[in-house]
Amino acid sequence: MQKKKPARPEGVIVKRSTAGLGLFAARPFKKGERIIEYFGRTISTAEAYTSRSKYLFEVSSRKTIDGTTRENTARYINHSCRPNCEPEIERGRIFIDALRNIKAGEELSYDYGEEYFDEHIKPYGCRCVKCRA
C-alpha cells in the first residue's frame, strides 16, 4: 500500500556532492527541526531480502520502505560518519531531523548504520567529510 506523497519539500536542493548526488540545505535549519520525510512503497521483509534497491529503509522487523521513487527527495541524503541529521520513525513513517544547527549550503547526511555501511560503503571506501580528511 502506497501512501499519499508528501508535498514537494522546501528548504532543500539536490546537487552534486563528493558521493554523487546529495541533498543540501537551501536555508538554515535549527537543531531538532524536521527537514524532510523519507517515503516510498511499503514492502514485506521477504521482498526487501530479495530486492536490489539501494534505497531500502527498515521501519520495523516486518516493514521496509523502498524509497527508489524519484519523488522521494530524501533518498539523496548521503551517509556520513559525522552526520548532521538523524532519521526518526513515527507511526511507520520516516522523518529526517537536524541533529545540530545546519547552515544554508551544507550537505545533509545521516549515519546509514553498520549493516549498510559494511555491505555497500566499506568495500569502496567512505567518502564522507570525516573520512576524506
Number of C-alpha atoms within 10 A of each C-alpha: 7 10 10 8 11 12 9 11 14 11 14 22 17 16 12 11 15 12 12 10 14 21 22 23 19 16 14 14 19 14 14 14 15 17 20 22 22 24 26 25 14 21 19 14 15 11 12 19 11 8 13 9 10 12 19 21 20 19 17 11 8 11 16 22 23 24 21 16 12 10 16 20 21 24 23 22 21 22 23 21 17 13 20 19 25 20 21 16 15 9 7 14 15 19 17 22 21 22 19 15 14 20 15 14 14 15 24 26 25 20 18 18 11 10 9 14 17 12 10 12 15 12 9 9 12 17 19 18 14 11 11 9 6
